[in-house]
């Protein structure tokens, strides 16, 4: 996957994740975004296919990042993570903060990308992390009130 395709999908899935989060949270979510990238979130101990690469040195979260920086981090010689789960992580008065959990295996073979029937592949849109013991009948929650928030 080339950089341009990954960037277009990132922008589109970011808006989708923000819209999806509106079902669950009371917070206003501004249309300006920053990202936290968490690499190597998969078990990559099995043998790699020819088109796969791993970067075991990528262990620290990277943030805050704008969309261009994210694409630079995730598109390496047209190899991208096989899956990238995106969700709203937090908000402040001017930005919505997105979390990207990324597979440790990078590939240039689109047939290995997850969510193949989606227009957003390799991205999977996920809900925000729910507070402990939260249930739908409890209503929407405040992103700022969750314990153990990783960022911001």
Buried (B, 14 or more C-beta within 10 A) or exposed (E): BEBEBBBEBBEEBBEBBBEBBEEBBEBEBBEEBBBBBBBBBBEBEEEEEEBBEBBEEBEEBBBBBEBEBBBEBBBBEEBBBBBBBBBBBBBEEEBBBBBBBBBBBBBBEEEBBBBEEBEBBBBBBBEBBBBEEBEEEEEBBEBEEBEEEBBB
